[in-house]
Amino acid sequence: MTDTVQSFSAMLRRALGDRIDRDANSFVEMMAENGVMEFPYAPIGLPARLDGRAAIARHLENVGGMIAFDRMGEPTIHPSTDPDVVIIEFAGFGRGVTTGEPYDQSYISVICTAGGRIVHYRDYWNPLVLLRATRGTALVDSLVTGTSDHA
């Protein structure tokens, strides 16, 4: 996903406007060199925090091997009282690479900018949507309901 979803970078640019330098074309380029990404709801086995642009780029490559994104929805932008903080709601659509299961995810992202770059990106999303897409609906549903077709 380094930027297989160009619509993500375009959506983010629209949401952040002139808070981001014009020379930053991809999401990774929008991140500050020492930027931080946090995923408060990340399931075990996935990072809850990434420090630095290089770590973020590696993570996005890994995500691209898990989810094939088709498109991003239009964002709802929630300005804050801090001019360097923007809250956006948006959706991402695609499929699990190995399962073919749908990935229809809703996100809420809290983004802090400084110096024309994103310095902190906190991404809230539903881990069950990710697990269904990457591990299969039957497995996740059995975990959630406590039942199994294998009995």
CORRAVEN-V543682 format. One record per pair of residues at least 4 apart in sequence whose C-alpha atoms are under 8 Angstrom apart, sorted by the first residue. I is the first residue (numbers start at 0). J is the second residue. If there is no record, write none. Layout:
I&J / I&J
This chain:
0&4 / 0&59 / 0&60 / 0&61 / 0&62 / 0&63 / 0&64 / 0&67 / 0&68 / 1&26 / 1&27 / 1&56 / 1&59 / 1&60 / 1&63 / 2&7 / 2&8 / 2&25 / 2&26 / 3&63 / 3&68 / 4&8 / 4&68 / 4&69 / 4&70 / 4&71 / 5&9 / 5&25 / 6&10 / 6&70 / 6&71 / 7&11 / 7&26 / 7&70 / 7&71 / 8&12 / 8&24 / 8&25 / 8&26 / 9&13 / 10&14 / 10&71 / 10&73 / 10&74 / 11&15 / 11&26 / 12&16 / 12&19 / 14&74 / 14&76 / 14&87 / 15&19 / 15&85 / 17&21 / 17&115 / 18&83 / 18&112 / 18&113 / 18&114 / 18&115 / 18&116 / 19&23 / 19&29 / 19&112 / 19&114 / 19&115 / 19&116 / 19&117 / 20&29 / 20&115 / 20&116 / 23&28 / 23&29 / 24&28 / 24&29 / 25&29 / 26&30 / 27&52 / 27&55 / 27&56 / 29&115 / 29&116 / 29&117 / 30&34 / 30&52 / 30&116 / 30&117 / 30&118 / 31&51 / 31&52 / 31&116 / 31&117 / 31&118 / 32&51 / 32&52 / 32&53 / 33&50 / 33&51 / 33&52 / 33&118 / 34&50 / 34&51 / 34&52 / 34&117 / 34&118 / 34&119 / 34&120 / 35&48 / 35&49 / 35&50 / 35&51 / 35&52 / 35&118 / 35&119 / 35&120 / 36&48 / 36&49 / 36&50 / 36&55 / 36&119 / 36&120 / 36&121 / 36&122 / 37&47 / 37&48 / 37&49 / 37&119 / 37&120 / 37&121 / 37&122 / 38&46 / 38&47 / 38&48 / 38&121 / 38&122 / 38&123 / 38&124 / 39&47 / 39&121 / 39&122 / 39&123 / 40&47 / 40&123 / 40&124 / 40&125 / 40&126 / 41&45 / 41&46 / 41&47 / 41&126 / 42&126 / 49&54 / 49&55 / 50&54 / 50&55 / 51&55 / 52&56 / 53&57 / 54&58 / 55&59 / 56&60 / 57&61 / 58&62 / 59&63 / 60&64 / 61&65 / 62&66 / 63&67 / 63&68 / 64&96 / 65&95 / 65&96 / 65&97 / 65&133 / 66&93 / 66&94 / 66&95 / 66&96 / 66&102 / 66&132 / 66&133 / 67&93 / 67&94 / 67&95 / 67&96 / 68&91 / 68&92 / 68&93 / 68&94 / 69&91 / 69&92 / 69&93 / 69&94 / 70&91 / 70&92 / 70&93 / 71&89 / 71&90 / 71&91 / 71&92 / 72&89 / 72&90 / 72&91 / 72&92 / 73&89 / 73&90 / 74&87 / 74&88 / 74&89 / 74&90 / 75&87 / 75&88 / 75&89 / 76&85 / 76&86 / 76&87 / 76&88 / 77&85 / 77&86 / 77&87 / 78&82 / 78&84 / 78&85 / 78&86 / 79&84 / 79&85 / 79&86 / 80&84 / 83&111 / 83&112 / 83&113 / 84&109 / 84&110 / 84&111 / 84&112 / 85&109 / 85&110 / 85&111 / 86&107 / 86&108 / 86&109 / 86&110 / 87&106 / 87&107 / 87&108 / 87&109 / 88&105 / 88&106 / 88&107 / 88&108 / 89&105 / 89&106 / 89&107 / 90&103 / 90&104 / 90&105 / 90&106 / 91&102 / 91&103 / 91&104 / 91&105 / 91&106 / 92&101 / 92&102 / 92&103 / 92&104 / 93&101 / 93&102 / 93&103 / 94&98 / 94&99 / 94&100 / 94&101 / 94&102 / 94&132 / 95&99 / 95&100 / 95&101 / 95&102 / 95&132 / 95&133 / 96&133 / 97&133 / 98&132 / 98&133 / 98&134 / 98&135 / 99&132 / 100&131 / 100&132 / 100&133 / 100&135 / 100&136 / 101&131 / 101&132 / 102&128 / 102&129 / 102&131 / 102&132 / 103&128 / 104&124 / 104&125 / 104&128 / 104&129 / 105&124 / 105&125 / 106&122 / 106&123 / 106&124 / 106&125 / 107&122 / 107&123 / 107&124 / 108&120 / 108&121 / 108&122 / 108&123 / 109&120 / 109&121 / 109&122 / 110&117 / 110&118 / 110&119 / 110&120 / 110&121 / 111&117 / 111&118 / 111&119 / 111&120 / 112&116 / 112&117 / 112&118 / 112&119 / 113&117 / 113&118 / 125&129 / 126&130 / 127&131 / 127&139 / 128&132 / 129&133 / 130&134 / 130&135 / 130&136 / 130&139 / 131&135 / 131&136 / 131&137 / 131&138 / 131&139 / 132&136 / 134&138 / 134&139 / 135&139 / 136&140 / 137&141 / 138&142 / 139&143 / 140&144 / 141&145 / 141&146 / 141&147 / 141&148 / 142&146 / 142&147
